[in-house]
């Protein structure tokens, strides 16, 4: 199911059957579905950065709390490593438009492991919103309490109660934004990241100035002997000599506590479906923007915090790291307080936006699971007003609110749980893409770099190394984060059980193929551009069946849908015996076959990153229905596929005959027959200006010269010659010489055909 806003990407329109074009205005049935409204790579970057950027507010402090003053280097390492992980997601998206963890793991490892992987991922998403909202509260309450303390007020805000209240309010707000649809949410994310960028530039610039004025050493080197693990950071390894005796294990433990800085990758895969054309180049741009921004922001905040905030003061700012930086910068107190207030405002915005990102990402994941038949279709029912999958959004937000209440605002506890879902979803994704390199070596536009050819076999060294590191961190986290391990396994097992039971019950209830989009069906009065949601001069594409949608694919390659709308029309042929029935309900006209066709069409649109509109028209005759729909929608051209039963010229002839039966007023339209993606034949339907051949132009010019000489001073134009010749034919027909004229026309056509054969 797609995420949508109030302006739907498409609609299916069902027209009551009619006997003739001149019949009275028919009633129509509108079927709408929750569909994508495509967004730019800047907006896509903003959505993902709301998650990644928010981690800068708490990742560095939590990492230092666990491993000591060398933590900033591991944050930096994780941010550099994130670019390699992002390459895995880009490769999977190049294979599947809906290329999230579930689809890729299922394709590579089967449905059982796919349900486990998405269960772990949902554990991650259920924590992303709460940890961000609670962290935002820490910044806000920290500032307010410090201001109260400086004014010697006795009032202090209770952290836990304030955290829960604030987190609930933010979560409910973004629940409503997502119910309304992603374009509005992405607009807000873009504005938040623009404000955040101003803050980041000021912060980095001020930190550099402070370091230059005061002088400050870099954090200690990230050697294993420099790591100082807090007892809770070792989990079940506490009391063993492994972290001290094996440097690799110590490094992996440190990376495991820093990995929460690298999130948002699954959101990138979900947002890919909504990135506008050209999709893959725009996805690469999105990935690079995310990498560069998060690298500078998250890693530099951690490094500067260790360099600028005194060691004795820094622990009190672990949950409020950027706020602490603001207070220890070089400059007057009032400027530092003002900047800290700005930091807190931006922090509240970006951390709150991360709540939205979690809802967007988890909505996409559960929609994908539902489309595959694992969740009942009931969950994907579109909102009556906004067309969004509101029931899934309600489920997600409910789990997030429950997490907020259970955690009681403890960021450290939430962070350890959060890392469990993050790293295991990454590891499963890496393993799956690696398996698909061998199961399906072709069919991708992008590959993770560093591939070596040995004979005919390709060795994916880069992909293998990234996957190995992910698995190493994931295994270490099992032992160093016992609370996360136990909670994650319980949550994943429960959700896996729910998926399995729902899938089994769903297969018993229905035999309709899975992976079908759901449609609203509602009656309306007439077929019109306003009803379909398309502009005048649109392109009308005729769909014959869901296995032959190449005309749509061809049109979407050429048409800029921001300038010209594309409408896909499917004509359901009704028998003459049923043409007089008025008792057909919408559900009888849009069945599983029509759902399959519309779903396939929307998948093509997703791949191109372009918007389409859908229309279904029951009719007694395909040509009548086609030209009538073109007139009603005021299309500029009709595009059809080639036919095995008739030539392109015959299709054009029948279209013209159907056009003649239309009532006045009516307008001409172009018919385009797609023979192959690179071969198309164009015809005019209705009156149009003929395009004479060079031979015909020569004849007209020769006659014009001859008559001009004989007419003397009378003015004669080339079009006068053509008009006169046509009038003479009409006069002969009126005088009853039709057989004679027809015979001469046949001789003329035979002569032309003979010339074509000779040439």
KAKAWO-V552002 format. One record per backbone hydrogen bond with DSSP energy under -0.5 kcal/mol. CO is the residue of the C=O (numbers start at 1). NH is the residue of the N-H. E is the energy in kcal/mol with one decimal. If there is no record, write none. Layout:
co = [CO;CO]
nh = [NH;NH]
e = [E;E]
This chain:
co = [6;10;11;11;12;13;13;14;15;20;27;28;29;30;30;31;32;33;34;36;39;40;41;42;43;44;45;46;47;48;48;49;49;51;52;53;54;55;55;57;58;59;60;61;62;63;64;66;67;68;70;70;71;71;72;73;74;75;76;77;78;79;80;80;81;81;82;83;84;85;86;87;88;89;90;91;92;92;97;100;101;102;103;104;105;105;106;110;111;112;113;114;115;116;117;118;119;120;121;122;123;124;124;125;127;128;129;130;131;132;133;134;135;136;137;138;139;140;141;142;143;144;145;146;147;148;149;158;159;160;161;162;163;164;165;166;167;168;169;170;171;172;173;174;175;176;177;181;182;183;184;185;186;187;188;189;190;191;192;193;194;195;196;197;198;199;200;201;202;203;204;205;206;207;208;209;210;211;221;223;224;227;230;230;231;231;234;235;237;241;242;245;246;247;248;249;250;251;252;253;254;255;255;258;259;261;264;265;266;267;268;269;270;271;271;272;274;278;279;280;281;282;283;284;285;286;287;288;289;290;291;292;293;294;294;295;295;296;297;298;299;300;301;302;303;304;305;310;310;311;313;314;315;317;320;321;322;323;324;325;326;332;333;334;335;336;337;338;339;340;341;342;343;344;345;346;347;348;349;350;351;352;352;353;354;355;356;357;358;359;360;361;362;363;364;365;366;367;368;369;369;370;371;376;377;378;379;381;383;388;388;389;390;391;392;393;394;395;396;397;398;399;400;401;402;403;404;404;407;409;410;411;412;413;414;415;416;417;417;418;419;420;421;422;423;424;425;426;427;428;429;430;431;432;433;434;435;435;436;450;450;452;452;453;454;457;458;459;459;460;461;462;463;464;465;466;467;468;469;470;471;472;473;474;475;476;476;477;479;481;482;483;484;485;486;487;488;489;490;491;492;493;494;495;496;497;498;499;500;501;502;503;504;505;506;520;522;524;528;529;529;535;538;538;538;539;539;540;540;541;542;543;545;548;549;549;550;551;552;553;554;555;555;559;560;560;565;566;567;567;568;569;570;570;571;572;575;576;578;585;585;586;586;589;591;592;593;594;595;596;597;598;599;600;601;602;603;604;605;605;609;613;615;616;617;619;621;622;623;624;625;626;627;628;629;630;630;632;634;636;637;638;639;640;646;647;648;649;650;651;652;653;654;655;656;657;658;659;669;670;671;672;672;673;673;674;676;679;679;681;683;684;685;688;690;693;694;695;696;697;698;699;700;701;702;703;704;705;706;707;708;711;717;717;718;719;720;721;722;723;724;725;726;727;728;729;730;731;732;733;737;738;739;740;741;742;743;744;745;746;747;748;749;750;751;752;753;754;755]
nh = [8;33;13;614;31;15;616;29;618;23;16;524;14;32;522;12;520;35;2;38;276;44;45;46;47;48;49;50;51;51;52;53;54;55;55;56;57;58;59;321;62;63;64;65;66;67;68;230;228;71;73;74;74;75;76;77;78;79;80;81;82;83;83;84;84;85;86;87;88;89;90;91;92;93;94;95;95;96;99;104;105;106;107;108;109;110;110;114;115;116;117;118;119;120;121;122;123;124;125;126;127;127;128;129;131;132;133;134;135;136;137;138;139;140;141;142;143;144;145;146;147;148;149;150;151;153;152;162;163;164;165;166;167;168;169;170;171;172;173;174;175;176;177;178;179;180;181;185;186;187;188;189;190;191;192;193;194;195;196;197;198;199;200;201;202;203;204;205;206;207;208;209;210;211;212;213;214;215;223;226;227;229;233;234;234;235;237;238;240;245;246;247;250;251;252;253;254;255;256;257;258;258;259;261;262;263;268;269;270;271;272;273;273;274;275;275;39;282;283;284;285;286;287;288;289;290;291;292;293;294;295;296;297;298;299;299;300;300;301;302;303;304;305;306;307;308;309;313;314;315;316;317;318;320;324;325;326;327;328;328;329;336;337;338;339;340;341;342;343;344;345;346;347;348;349;350;351;352;353;354;355;355;356;357;358;359;360;361;362;363;364;365;366;367;368;369;370;371;372;374;375;373;515;379;380;381;392;391;387;383;390;393;394;395;396;397;398;399;400;401;402;403;404;405;406;407;408;409;410;411;414;415;416;417;418;419;420;420;421;422;423;424;425;426;427;428;429;430;431;432;433;434;435;436;437;438;438;439;440;461;462;454;459;455;457;454;460;452;461;464;465;466;467;468;469;470;471;472;473;474;475;476;477;478;479;479;480;481;236;485;486;487;488;489;490;491;492;493;494;495;496;497;498;499;500;501;502;503;504;505;506;507;508;509;510;32;30;28;532;533;534;538;540;636;637;541;567;542;639;569;544;571;548;544;552;553;554;555;556;557;558;558;559;561;563;564;539;613;541;569;615;543;572;617;573;619;578;579;581;588;589;589;590;591;595;596;597;598;599;600;601;602;603;604;605;606;607;608;609;610;277;568;570;15;572;574;625;626;627;628;629;630;631;632;633;634;635;529;537;670;540;672;542;674;643;651;652;653;654;655;656;657;658;659;660;661;661;662;685;638;683;640;674;675;681;642;679;675;676;673;671;686;669;690;692;697;698;699;700;701;702;703;704;705;706;707;708;709;710;711;712;714;720;721;722;723;724;725;726;727;728;729;730;731;732;733;734;735;737;736;741;742;743;744;745;746;747;748;749;750;751;752;753;754;755;756;757;758;759]
e = [-1.0;-0.7;-0.5;-0.6;-5.4;-0.5;-2.2;-4.3;-0.8;-1.6;-2.7;-4.3;-4.7;-0.5;-2.8;-5.3;-4.5;-0.7;-1.3;-0.6;-2.6;-2.3;-2.4;-2.1;-2.1;-2.0;-3.0;-1.5;-0.5;-1.3;-2.3;-3.4;-0.6;-1.0;-0.6;-1.3;-1.7;-1.2;-3.6;-0.7;-2.3;-2.5;-2.4;-2.3;-1.2;-2.7;-2.0;-2.1;-2.5;-1.8;-1.2;-0.9;-0.7;-2.1;-2.4;-2.3;-2.4;-2.2;-2.2;-2.6;-1.7;-0.5;-1.1;-0.6;-0.7;-1.9;-2.6;-1.4;-1.1;-1.5;-2.3;-2.2;-2.2;-2.3;-1.7;-0.7;-0.7;-2.3;-1.5;-2.1;-2.9;-2.4;-2.2;-2.0;-3.6;-0.8;-1.3;-1.5;-2.1;-1.8;-2.7;-2.3;-1.5;-2.1;-2.1;-2.3;-1.4;-1.6;-2.4;-2.5;-0.6;-1.0;-1.7;-1.1;-2.7;-1.8;-2.6;-2.8;-2.1;-2.3;-1.7;-1.8;-1.8;-2.2;-3.6;-2.2;-1.9;-2.3;-2.9;-1.9;-2.5;-2.3;-2.3;-2.3;-1.3;-2.8;-1.5;-2.2;-2.8;-2.5;-2.3;-2.8;-2.7;-2.2;-2.2;-2.5;-2.4;-2.5;-2.2;-2.3;-1.6;-1.7;-1.7;-2.0;-1.9;-1.8;-1.4;-1.2;-3.6;-1.8;-1.7;-2.4;-2.3;-2.0;-2.5;-2.3;-1.8;-2.0;-2.6;-2.2;-1.4;-1.8;-2.8;-2.5;-2.1;-2.7;-2.9;-2.3;-2.5;-2.7;-2.6;-2.0;-2.5;-2.6;-2.3;-2.3;-2.8;-2.3;-0.9;-2.0;-1.4;-0.5;-1.7;-0.6;-1.3;-0.7;-2.5;-1.4;-2.1;-2.6;-2.4;-0.6;-1.7;-2.4;-2.5;-2.4;-2.2;-2.6;-2.4;-1.6;-0.6;-0.8;-1.1;-2.0;-2.1;-0.8;-1.7;-1.7;-2.1;-2.8;-1.5;-0.5;-1.0;-2.0;-0.6;-1.0;-3.3;-1.8;-2.4;-2.3;-2.0;-2.4;-2.7;-2.2;-2.5;-2.4;-2.3;-2.8;-2.4;-2.5;-2.5;-2.1;-2.6;-1.8;-0.8;-1.0;-0.6;-1.0;-1.9;-1.6;-2.3;-3.0;-2.0;-1.5;-1.7;-2.6;-1.8;-0.8;-2.2;-0.7;-1.0;-2.4;-1.2;-1.7;-2.1;-2.2;-2.2;-1.4;-1.0;-0.8;-0.8;-2.0;-2.8;-2.1;-2.7;-2.5;-2.2;-1.9;-2.8;-2.6;-2.4;-2.7;-2.9;-2.9;-1.9;-3.1;-2.7;-1.7;-2.3;-1.5;-0.8;-0.8;-1.2;-2.3;-2.2;-1.7;-2.8;-3.0;-2.4;-2.2;-2.0;-2.2;-2.7;-2.1;-1.9;-2.1;-2.5;-2.9;-1.2;-1.9;-0.7;-2.0;-4.8;-1.7;-1.1;-1.2;-0.8;-0.5;-1.6;-2.3;-2.1;-1.7;-2.5;-1.9;-2.4;-2.5;-2.2;-2.0;-2.2;-2.6;-2.0;-2.2;-2.2;-1.9;-2.3;-2.6;-1.3;-0.6;-1.1;-0.9;-2.1;-2.9;-1.9;-1.7;-2.7;-1.9;-0.7;-0.7;-1.0;-1.9;-2.3;-1.8;-1.8;-1.9;-2.5;-2.3;-1.9;-2.6;-2.5;-2.2;-2.5;-2.1;-2.4;-2.5;-1.2;-0.6;-1.3;-2.2;-2.5;-0.5;-2.6;-0.5;-3.6;-0.5;-1.7;-3.3;-0.7;-2.3;-1.9;-2.3;-2.5;-2.1;-2.2;-2.2;-2.2;-2.2;-2.5;-2.2;-2.4;-2.3;-2.5;-2.1;-2.3;-1.1;-0.7;-1.1;-1.9;-1.7;-2.9;-2.7;-2.8;-2.6;-3.1;-2.4;-2.3;-2.9;-2.8;-2.4;-2.5;-2.7;-2.6;-2.3;-2.2;-2.7;-2.5;-2.6;-2.6;-2.6;-2.2;-2.6;-2.5;-2.0;-1.2;-1.7;-1.7;-0.8;-4.5;-2.4;-2.2;-2.1;-1.9;-0.6;-0.5;-2.7;-1.1;-0.6;-3.1;-0.5;-3.0;-3.6;-0.5;-0.6;-1.6;-0.6;-0.5;-1.9;-2.6;-2.4;-2.5;-1.1;-0.8;-1.0;-2.7;-0.9;-2.2;-2.1;-2.6;-2.2;-3.3;-0.6;-2.9;-3.4;-0.6;-2.6;-0.7;-2.1;-0.9;-1.0;-1.4;-1.6;-0.7;-1.4;-1.9;-0.7;-2.4;-2.4;-2.3;-2.8;-2.7;-2.3;-2.3;-2.5;-1.9;-1.8;-2.1;-2.5;-2.1;-1.8;-1.4;-2.0;-1.4;-3.6;-2.8;-0.5;-0.9;-2.4;-2.3;-2.2;-2.3;-2.1;-2.2;-2.1;-2.1;-2.7;-2.5;-0.7;-2.4;-0.6;-2.6;-1.6;-2.6;-3.2;-3.0;-3.1;-0.6;-1.9;-2.1;-2.3;-2.4;-2.0;-2.1;-2.1;-2.3;-2.0;-2.0;-0.9;-0.5;-1.4;-3.1;-3.3;-2.9;-2.7;-0.6;-0.9;-2.4;-1.4;-1.6;-1.9;-1.8;-3.2;-3.0;-0.6;-2.4;-0.5;-0.7;-2.5;-1.9;-1.9;-2.4;-2.3;-2.3;-2.4;-2.3;-2.2;-2.0;-2.7;-2.4;-1.7;-1.2;-2.4;-0.9;-1.4;-0.5;-1.2;-1.6;-2.6;-2.6;-2.2;-2.3;-2.3;-2.1;-1.7;-2.2;-2.3;-2.3;-2.2;-2.1;-1.6;-2.4;-1.3;-2.5;-2.9;-2.2;-2.2;-2.2;-2.3;-2.3;-2.1;-2.5;-2.5;-2.0;-2.1;-2.4;-2.1;-2.1;-2.2;-2.0;-2.2;-1.9]
